[in-house]
């Protein structure tokens, strides 16, 4: 329907990827599963949008979120049906997302707001014509920005398909505003529609092309984004005063407003479906939940991960986020505790056989006897060394009741365990959880061999914290233990039973240490057999030592009816 002329470099790249698509060069994270593939595409689009600027908002499929005013919505019908998604479809969606993202970074909405007082003075038909001109002019401006970047390869694909669709839609038998704007838009990028240009368009096209050139020059101004928007607004108004009389003589085929004064929201953006298409293009609720769960694997908001375990219809689930604080920790190191922990790891951990060959002394190695006349290195040494391959996770309650000396004791305990396990193959991780403004936060206490801290505050969301911490443990490691330290019952978020059942399902040895508790009965009802009590926080280090010893000796703590942790003086903790 149209012919496209582009730069030689662009032609070369497009010929190379004509069969498979441009995105096939870099998009390797693909899947045959529908939910995972749709989530991978959104994740890739979010990364691309991150290279364009800030304040772009979320990128979602239509119907995924109720707060979609600031989001870039993608019609799922464009990518559904075949998995992995064909690369030519991915290229089109990337072009659309880049175009819409630049509308946000260039503040196109602000241009509409600046034009609103002048549009109120226009008649209804004048508003339609003027808004069509502004809408097309902003689209041309956005595409011109990407014209000399790698993103132009994608925006050109999206633009050409849109031009072809408009070319089929606009009637051929009369002069229309729609046809004039089509020639203006396509002519700026050397895409000539398969139709004859009418003589009455010549003067109007000249002024519109001059407008697009002047609008593009505003991008080179050494000014802020607000000043650039004001310049574009003045250019649109000046051109309107020059062409408003002759352009009103044209028939308007598509009478659509893009900005309503009452809503103050741009509507009908290119590529966004109307209400009828939205109703047809909504994703099934179950598929939406699976996509949200897959996306939450590497995002700050991990509420969908909790809901995937507890249930999406469970009203007790509180919003949850993971955010690593950079507050340095100042623990008090206990050399005696460190040495005792190292001794426990050395004496009670499982053993593995290690053979050293080619030695000058030791036991004779029958496989190296040929070395006797040459070097004499025909001996070997067989050792049974501890197999320290446990994955240990410390989950610390950092609610408001843990402030002061309690939290200092927790910091010191984490530091001592970290020091004792350093140099071995154990995987130690530590997290703290607390609540801020109705949101449960979980933060890492060990990051790149650095000890961090958090400010204790809020309520206690133990159930959700146990689930989140369990998801962060490596699945391949068979020996997994989670030590949860808290000073009271869970009073926020989902029930603790969900976390205990999740740990059983993932084969995680969960034990909770109730330190300085207030209501022992309630905590026993919540944690069942997965809790041990420590009367005072001063007993926490000794309790942790006994806990490690018990775990290395008997393995799964939950299989024991009543594990008893005793201090060095023989008293129960």
C-alpha positions as CSV (number, residue, x, y, z in Angstrom):
1,X,0.0,0.0,0.0
2,X,3.0,2.3,0.4
3,X,6.6,2.6,-0.4
4,X,9.3,3.4,2.2
5,X,12.7,5.0,1.8
6,X,15.1,4.9,4.6
7,X,18.9,5.3,5.2
8,X,21.3,2.8,3.8
9,X,22.3,1.5,7.2
10,X,18.7,1.0,8.2
11,X,18.0,-0.9,4.9
12,X,21.0,-3.2,5.6
13,X,19.8,-4.1,9.1
14,X,16.3,-4.6,8.0
15,X,17.4,-6.9,5.2
16,X,19.4,-8.9,7.7
17,X,16.5,-9.4,10.1
18,X,13.7,-9.5,7.5
19,X,12.9,-13.1,8.1
20,X,13.3,-13.3,11.9
21,X,12.8,-9.7,13.1
22,X,15.2,-7.2,14.6
23,X,14.6,-8.3,18.2
24,X,15.8,-11.9,17.4
25,X,19.3,-10.5,17.6
26,X,19.1,-9.8,21.4
27,X,15.9,-11.3,22.8
28,X,16.9,-14.7,24.1
29,X,14.8,-15.0,27.2
30,X,11.8,-16.7,25.5
31,X,9.5,-19.5,26.6
32,X,6.8,-21.8,25.3
33,X,4.6,-21.2,28.3
34,X,2.0,-18.5,27.7
35,X,2.2,-16.7,31.0
36,X,6.0,-16.8,31.2
37,X,6.4,-15.6,27.7
38,X,4.0,-12.7,28.1
39,X,5.8,-11.7,31.4
40,X,9.2,-12.0,29.6
41,X,8.0,-9.6,27.0
42,X,6.8,-7.0,29.5
43,X,10.1,-7.3,31.3
44,X,12.0,-6.7,28.1
45,X,9.8,-3.7,27.2
46,X,10.4,-2.2,30.7
47,X,14.2,-2.5,30.2
48,X,14.0,-0.8,26.8
49,X,11.8,2.0,28.2
50,X,14.4,2.5,31.0
51,X,16.9,3.6,28.4
52,X,14.6,6.4,27.2
53,X,14.2,8.3,30.4
54,X,12.4,8.5,33.7
55,X,8.7,8.9,34.7
56,X,7.6,6.5,32.0
57,X,5.3,4.6,34.2
58,X,4.3,0.9,34.1
59,X,4.0,-1.1,30.9
60,X,1.0,-3.5,31.1
61,X,-1.4,-5.4,29.1
62,X,-4.9,-4.0,28.9
63,X,-6.9,-5.0,32.0
64,X,-4.0,-5.9,34.2
65,X,-4.3,-3.0,36.5
66,X,-7.2,-0.7,37.6
67,X,-4.8,2.3,37.9
68,X,-3.8,2.6,34.3
69,X,-3.9,6.3,33.7
70,X,-0.1,6.6,33.8
71,X,0.6,3.2,32.2
72,X,1.4,2.3,28.7
73,X,-1.2,-0.2,27.7
74,X,-0.6,-2.9,25.2
75,X,-3.5,-4.7,23.5
76,X,-2.7,-8.4,24.3
77,X,-4.3,-9.5,21.0
78,X,-1.2,-8.2,19.3
79,X,1.0,-10.8,20.9
80,X,-1.2,-13.7,21.9
81,X,-1.7,-16.9,19.9
82,X,1.8,-18.2,19.2
83,X,4.6,-18.8,21.7
84,X,7.4,-17.9,21.7
85,X,6.0,-14.6,20.4
86,X,7.1,-14.1,16.7
87,X,9.8,-11.5,16.5
88,X,8.0,-9.4,13.9
89,X,5.2,-8.9,16.5
90,X,7.7,-8.1,19.1
91,X,9.3,-5.5,16.8
92,X,5.9,-3.8,16.3
93,X,5.2,-3.7,20.0
94,X,8.6,-2.3,20.8
95,X,8.1,0.5,18.3
96,X,4.7,1.3,19.9
97,X,6.2,1.3,23.4
98,X,9.1,3.5,22.4
99,X,6.7,6.0,20.8
100,X,4.4,6.1,23.8
101,X,7.3,6.3,26.3
102,X,8.8,9.3,24.5
103,X,5.4,11.0,24.6
104,X,5.8,10.8,28.4
105,X,9.4,12.0,28.5
106,X,8.7,14.9,26.2
107,X,5.6,15.9,28.2
108,X,3.1,15.7,25.4
109,X,0.3,15.9,28.1
110,X,1.7,19.2,29.2
111,X,1.3,20.6,25.7
112,X,-2.3,19.6,25.7
113,X,-2.8,21.3,29.1
114,X,-1.2,24.5,27.8
115,X,-3.5,24.5,24.7
116,X,-6.6,23.9,26.7
117,X,-7.6,27.6,27.3
118,X,-7.3,28.3,23.6
119,X,-9.3,25.2,22.6
120,X,-12.2,26.3,24.9
121,X,-12.7,29.3,22.6
122,X,-13.0,27.2,19.5
123,X,-16.2,25.7,18.0
124,X,-16.7,21.9,18.2
125,X,-15.6,21.3,14.6
126,X,-12.6,23.6,15.1
127,X,-11.6,21.7,18.2
128,X,-11.7,18.4,16.3
129,X,-9.5,19.7,13.4
130,X,-7.0,21.5,15.7
131,X,-6.7,18.5,18.0
132,X,-6.1,16.2,15.0
133,X,-3.3,18.6,13.8
134,X,-1.7,18.7,17.3
135,X,-2.0,14.9,17.7
136,X,-0.3,14.2,14.4
137,X,2.3,17.0,15.0
138,X,3.3,15.5,18.3
139,X,3.6,12.0,16.8
140,X,5.9,13.4,14.0
141,X,8.0,15.2,16.6
142,X,8.4,12.0,18.7
143,X,9.4,9.9,15.7
144,X,11.8,12.5,14.5
145,X,13.6,12.4,17.9
146,X,14.3,8.6,17.4
147,X,15.1,9.0,13.7
148,X,18.9,8.8,14.1
149,X,18.9,6.3,16.9
150,X,18.6,2.5,17.1
151,X,15.1,2.9,18.3
152,X,14.1,4.2,14.8
153,X,14.3,0.6,13.5
154,X,11.4,-0.3,15.7
155,X,9.3,2.9,15.5
156,X,9.5,2.7,11.7
157,X,8.0,-0.7,11.8
158,X,5.1,0.5,14.0
159,X,4.7,3.7,12.0
160,X,4.6,1.9,8.6
161,X,1.9,-0.5,9.8
162,X,-0.2,2.4,11.1
163,X,0.2,4.4,7.9
164,X,-0.9,1.3,5.9
165,X,-3.9,0.8,8.1
166,X,-5.0,4.5,7.8
167,X,-4.4,4.3,4.0
168,X,-6.9,1.5,3.8
169,X,-9.4,3.2,6.0
170,X,-9.5,6.7,4.5
171,X,-11.8,7.1,1.5
172,X,-10.3,7.9,-1.9
173,X,-13.3,9.7,-3.5
174,X,-13.0,13.1,-1.9
175,X,-10.7,15.6,-0.2
176,X,-10.6,15.0,3.6
177,X,-8.6,16.3,6.6
178,X,-7.7,12.7,7.3
179,X,-6.0,12.3,3.9
180,X,-4.2,15.6,4.3
181,X,-2.8,14.5,7.7
182,X,-1.9,11.1,6.2
183,X,0.2,12.8,3.5
184,X,1.8,15.1,6.1
185,X,2.7,12.3,8.5
186,X,3.9,9.8,5.8
187,X,5.8,12.5,3.8
188,X,7.9,13.5,6.8
189,X,9.4,9.9,6.8
190,X,9.4,9.4,3.0
191,X,6.6,6.9,3.1
192,X,4.3,7.7,0.2
193,X,0.8,6.3,0.4
194,X,-0.6,4.5,-2.6
195,X,-2.9,7.3,-3.7
196,X,-2.6,10.6,-5.6
197,X,-2.0,13.8,-3.8
198,X,-4.7,16.4,-4.6
199,X,-3.7,19.9,-5.7
200,X,-5.7,21.6,-2.9
201,X,-3.4,20.0,-0.4
202,X,-0.2,21.7,-1.7
203,X,-0.3,25.0,0.3
204,X,-1.6,23.3,3.5
205,X,1.1,20.6,3.3
206,X,3.8,23.2,2.8
207,X,2.7,25.0,6.0
208,X,2.3,21.8,8.0
209,X,5.7,20.5,6.9
210,X,7.2,23.9,8.0
211,X,5.4,23.5,11.3
212,X,6.9,20.0,11.9
213,X,10.4,21.3,11.1
214,X,10.0,24.2,13.5
215,X,8.6,21.9,16.2
216,X,11.6,19.6,15.9
217,X,14.0,22.5,16.2
218,X,12.7,23.1,19.8
219,X,14.4,19.8,20.8
220,X,17.7,21.5,20.2
221,X,17.0,24.5,22.5
222,X,19.1,24.8,25.6
223,X,16.1,25.0,27.8
224,X,14.0,23.0,30.2
225,X,11.3,20.6,29.2
226,X,8.6,23.0,30.3
227,X,10.0,25.8,28.1
228,X,10.2,23.4,25.1
229,X,6.5,22.5,25.6
230,X,5.6,26.2,25.7
231,X,7.5,26.7,22.4
232,X,5.7,23.8,20.7
233,X,2.4,25.2,22.0
234,X,3.0,28.6,20.4
235,X,4.0,27.0,17.1
236,X,0.8,25.0,17.0
237,X,-1.3,28.1,17.7
238,X,0.5,30.3,15.2
239,X,0.1,27.7,12.4
240,X,-3.6,27.3,13.3
241,X,-4.2,31.0,12.8
242,X,-2.7,30.7,9.3
243,X,-4.5,27.6,8.1
244,X,-7.8,27.5,10.0
245,X,-9.9,29.1,7.2
246,X,-8.8,26.8,4.3
247,X,-8.5,23.7,6.3
248,X,-12.1,24.0,7.6
249,X,-13.2,23.6,4.0
250,X,-12.1,19.9,4.0
251,X,-14.4,17.1,5.0
252,X,-13.5,15.5,8.3
253,X,-13.9,11.7,8.1
254,X,-12.9,10.8,11.6
255,X,-14.3,13.2,14.1
256,X,-12.5,12.4,17.3
257,X,-11.4,14.5,20.2
258,X,-8.1,13.6,21.9
259,X,-8.4,15.9,24.9
260,X,-11.6,16.6,27.0
261,X,-11.6,19.6,29.2
262,X,-13.5,18.0,32.0
263,X,-11.4,14.9,32.3
264,X,-8.1,16.6,31.4
265,X,-6.8,13.3,30.0
266,X,-5.6,12.6,26.5
267,X,-7.8,9.9,25.0
268,X,-7.6,7.7,22.0
269,X,-3.8,7.6,21.8
270,X,-2.4,5.9,18.7
271,X,-2.3,2.2,19.3
272,X,-4.5,2.2,22.4
273,X,-7.8,0.3,21.9
274,X,-11.2,1.9,22.4
275,X,-13.8,0.5,24.8
276,X,-15.0,-2.2,22.4
277,X,-11.5,-3.5,21.7
278,X,-10.7,-3.3,25.4
279,X,-13.6,-5.6,26.2
280,X,-12.4,-8.1,23.6
281,X,-8.7,-7.9,24.5
282,X,-8.8,-8.4,28.2
283,X,-6.7,-11.2,29.5
284,X,-8.3,-14.0,31.6
285,X,-7.9,-13.4,35.4
286,X,-5.9,-16.5,35.9
287,X,-3.5,-15.6,33.2
288,X,-3.1,-12.1,34.6
289,X,-2.2,-13.5,38.0
290,X,0.4,-15.8,36.5
291,X,1.9,-12.9,34.6
292,X,2.0,-10.7,37.7
293,X,3.6,-13.5,39.7
294,X,6.4,-14.0,37.1
295,X,7.0,-10.3,37.0
296,X,7.3,-10.0,40.7
297,X,10.3,-12.4,40.8
298,X,12.7,-9.5,40.1
299,X,10.7,-6.4,41.2
300,X,10.4,-4.4,44.4
301,X,6.7,-5.3,44.9
302,X,6.5,-8.9,45.8
303,X,2.8,-8.9,46.9
304,X,1.8,-11.2,43.9
305,X,4.4,-13.8,45.1
306,X,2.7,-13.9,48.5
307,X,-0.7,-14.1,46.9
308,X,0.4,-17.0,44.8
309,X,1.0,-19.0,48.0
310,X,-1.8,-17.6,50.2
311,X,-4.4,-17.1,47.5
312,X,-5.3,-14.0,45.4
313,X,-8.7,-13.8,47.1
314,X,-7.3,-13.7,50.6
315,X,-8.1,-10.3,52.0
316,X,-5.6,-10.6,54.9
317,X,-2.6,-10.3,52.6
318,X,-0.9,-6.9,53.1
319,X,1.2,-5.1,50.4
320,X,4.8,-6.3,50.6
321,X,8.0,-4.9,49.2
322,X,11.7,-5.8,49.3
323,X,14.0,-2.9,49.8
324,X,17.7,-3.2,50.9
325,X,18.7,-0.4,53.3
326,X,22.3,0.8,53.3
327,X,22.6,1.5,57.0
328,X,25.8,0.0,58.3
329,X,25.6,-2.3,61.2
330,X,27.8,-1.9,64.3
331,X,27.8,-5.3,66.0
332,X,29.7,-6.5,69.1
333,X,31.8,-9.5,68.0
334,X,31.9,-12.4,70.5
335,X,35.1,-14.4,69.8
336,X,34.0,-17.3,72.0
337,X,30.7,-17.7,70.2
338,X,32.4,-17.6,66.9
339,X,34.9,-20.3,67.9
340,X,32.1,-22.4,69.4
341,X,30.1,-22.1,66.2
342,X,33.1,-23.1,64.1
343,X,33.6,-26.1,66.3
344,X,30.0,-27.1,65.9
345,X,30.2,-26.9,62.1
346,X,33.5,-28.9,62.1
347,X,32.4,-31.7,64.4
348,X,28.7,-32.2,63.7
349,X,28.4,-31.5,60.0
350,X,28.3,-34.3,57.4
351,X,31.6,-35.6,56.0
352,X,32.9,-36.0,52.5
353,X,35.9,-37.9,51.3
354,X,38.8,-36.0,49.7
355,X,41.8,-37.8,48.2
356,X,45.1,-36.0,47.6
357,X,47.4,-37.8,45.2
358,X,51.0,-37.4,44.0
359,X,52.4,-36.9,47.5
360,X,55.9,-37.7,48.8
361,X,54.6,-39.4,51.9
362,X,51.5,-41.1,53.2
363,X,49.7,-44.2,52.0
364,X,50.9,-45.9,48.8
365,X,48.8,-45.1,45.8
366,X,48.6,-48.1,43.5
367,X,47.6,-45.9,40.6
368,X,50.9,-43.9,40.9
369,X,53.5,-46.7,41.3
370,X,54.9,-45.9,37.9
371,X,56.2,-42.7,39.4
372,X,58.6,-44.5,41.8
373,X,61.7,-44.5,39.5
374,X,61.0,-41.0,38.3
375,X,59.8,-38.6,41.1
376,X,58.9,-40.9,43.9
377,X,55.5,-39.2,44.3
378,X,53.5,-42.3,44.6
379,X,51.6,-41.7,47.9
380,X,48.2,-40.4,48.7
381,X,46.2,-39.0,51.6
382,X,42.5,-39.6,52.3
383,X,40.7,-37.1,54.5
384,X,37.2,-36.9,55.8
385,X,36.4,-33.2,55.9
386,X,33.1,-31.5,57.0
387,X,30.6,-31.1,54.2
388,X,29.4,-27.6,55.0
389,X,26.9,-27.3,52.3
390,X,24.0,-25.9,54.3
391,X,21.9,-23.0,53.1
392,X,21.2,-21.0,56.2
393,X,18.8,-18.1,56.3
394,X,18.3,-15.8,59.4
395,X,14.9,-14.0,59.5
396,X,14.8,-11.3,62.1
397,X,11.7,-9.5,63.4
398,X,12.4,-5.8,63.2
399,X,9.0,-4.5,64.4
400,X,8.7,-1.5,66.8
401,X,9.0,-3.7,69.9
402,X,12.5,-4.8,68.8
403,X,14.1,-1.3,69.3
404,X,17.0,-0.7,71.6
405,X,19.1,-3.4,73.2
406,X,17.0,-6.2,71.5
407,X,18.0,-5.1,68.1
408,X,21.6,-4.7,69.1
409,X,21.7,-8.3,70.3
410,X,20.1,-9.4,67.0
411,X,22.8,-7.5,65.0
412,X,25.6,-9.0,67.0
413,X,24.2,-12.6,66.6
414,X,24.0,-12.2,62.8
415,X,27.5,-10.8,62.7
416,X,28.9,-13.7,64.8
417,X,27.2,-16.4,62.6
418,X,28.4,-14.6,59.5
419,X,32.0,-14.6,60.8
420,X,31.8,-18.3,61.8
421,X,30.5,-19.4,58.4
422,X,32.9,-17.3,56.3
423,X,35.4,-19.4,54.3
424,X,33.1,-22.4,53.9
425,X,30.6,-23.4,51.2
426,X,27.7,-22.6,53.4
427,X,25.3,-20.1,51.9
428,X,24.3,-17.7,54.7
429,X,21.7,-15.0,54.1
430,X,19.9,-12.7,56.6
431,X,16.8,-10.6,56.3
432,X,14.8,-8.4,58.6
433,X,11.1,-7.5,58.2
434,X,9.1,-4.6,59.5
435,X,6.0,-2.5,58.6
436,X,5.9,1.1,57.4
437,X,2.6,2.8,56.5
438,X,0.7,-0.4,56.0
439,X,3.4,-2.0,53.8
440,X,5.4,-5.0,55.0
441,X,9.1,-4.5,54.1
442,X,11.8,-7.1,54.0
443,X,15.4,-6.0,53.8
444,X,18.7,-7.8,53.4
445,X,21.1,-7.7,56.4
446,X,24.0,-9.3,54.5
447,X,25.0,-7.9,51.1
448,X,28.3,-8.5,49.3
449,X,30.0,-9.5,52.6
450,X,28.8,-6.3,54.3
451,X,26.7,-6.2,57.4
452,X,23.7,-3.9,57.2
453,X,20.9,-2.8,59.5
454,X,17.4,-1.5,59.4
455,X,15.4,0.9,61.7
456,X,12.9,-1.3,63.7
457,X,9.3,-0.1,63.3
458,X,5.7,-1.0,62.8
459,X,3.8,-4.2,63.3
460,X,4.8,-7.9,62.9
461,X,4.0,-9.7,59.6
462,X,5.7,-13.0,60.3
463,X,3.6,-15.1,58.0
464,X,4.4,-13.1,54.9
465,X,8.0,-12.6,55.9
466,X,8.5,-16.4,56.2
467,X,7.0,-16.9,52.7
468,X,9.1,-14.2,51.1
469,X,12.3,-15.4,52.8
470,X,11.6,-19.0,51.7
471,X,11.3,-17.9,48.1
472,X,14.7,-16.3,48.3
473,X,16.4,-19.5,49.3
474,X,18.1,-21.6,46.6
475,X,15.9,-24.5,45.5
476,X,18.7,-26.8,44.4
477,X,20.3,-27.0,47.8
478,X,18.8,-30.0,49.7
479,X,20.0,-28.9,53.2
480,X,18.1,-25.7,54.0
481,X,17.4,-24.2,57.4
482,X,15.6,-21.0,58.3
483,X,16.0,-19.5,61.8
484,X,13.2,-17.0,62.6
485,X,13.7,-14.8,65.6
486,X,10.7,-12.8,67.0
487,X,9.6,-11.4,70.3
488,X,5.8,-11.7,69.8
489,X,2.9,-13.1,67.8
490,X,2.2,-12.1,64.3
491,X,-0.4,-9.3,64.1
492,X,-0.2,-8.1,60.5
493,X,-0.7,-9.7,57.1
494,X,-1.6,-13.3,56.5
495,X,-1.6,-16.1,59.1
496,X,1.7,-17.7,60.1
497,X,0.3,-21.2,59.1
498,X,0.7,-20.3,55.5
499,X,4.4,-19.7,56.0
500,X,4.9,-22.9,58.0
501,X,3.1,-25.0,55.3
502,X,5.1,-23.3,52.6
503,X,8.4,-24.2,54.3
504,X,7.2,-27.8,54.6
505,X,6.4,-27.9,50.9
506,X,9.8,-26.5,49.9
507,X,11.6,-28.8,52.5
508,X,12.9,-25.9,54.5
509,X,13.8,-26.7,58.1
510,X,12.0,-23.8,59.9
511,X,12.4,-23.1,63.6
512,X,11.2,-20.0,65.3
513,X,12.9,-18.6,68.4
514,X,10.5,-16.7,70.6
515,X,12.8,-14.3,72.6
516,X,11.4,-12.2,75.4
517,X,7.9,-13.2,74.5
518,X,4.8,-11.7,76.1
519,X,2.0,-14.3,75.3
520,X,3.4,-17.8,75.0
521,X,0.1,-19.4,74.5
522,X,-0.8,-17.4,71.4
523,X,2.6,-18.0,69.9
524,X,2.3,-21.7,70.4
525,X,-1.1,-21.7,68.6
526,X,0.4,-19.8,65.7
527,X,3.7,-21.7,65.2
528,X,2.6,-25.1,66.5
529,X,5.7,-27.4,66.9
530,X,8.0,-25.0,64.9
531,X,8.9,-22.7,67.8
532,X,11.2,-22.7,70.8
533,X,11.2,-20.1,73.5
534,X,14.0,-18.1,75.0
535,X,13.2,-16.3,78.2
536,X,15.6,-13.5,77.7
537,X,17.4,-12.0,74.7
538,X,20.7,-12.6,76.5
539,X,20.2,-16.3,75.8
540,X,19.8,-15.8,72.1
541,X,23.4,-16.6,71.1
542,X,23.4,-19.9,73.2
543,X,20.1,-20.9,71.7
544,X,21.3,-20.4,68.2
545,X,24.4,-22.5,68.9
546,X,22.3,-25.4,70.2
547,X,20.0,-25.0,67.3
548,X,22.8,-25.5,64.8
549,X,24.1,-28.5,66.7
550,X,20.6,-30.1,66.8
551,X,20.1,-29.5,63.1
552,X,23.4,-31.1,62.1
553,X,22.7,-34.1,64.3
554,X,19.1,-34.8,63.5
555,X,18.4,-32.9,60.2
556,X,14.8,-31.9,60.0
557,X,13.7,-30.3,63.2
558,X,10.1,-30.5,62.3
559,X,10.2,-34.3,62.4
560,X,10.9,-34.2,66.1
561,X,8.1,-34.1,68.6
562,X,9.7,-31.8,71.1
563,X,13.2,-30.7,70.3
564,X,14.9,-29.3,73.4
565,X,17.5,-26.6,73.2
566,X,19.6,-26.3,76.3
567,X,22.2,-23.7,77.3
568,X,25.7,-24.6,78.6
569,X,24.4,-24.5,82.2
570,X,21.9,-27.3,81.5
571,X,18.8,-25.1,81.7
572,X,16.3,-25.1,78.9
573,X,16.0,-22.1,76.8
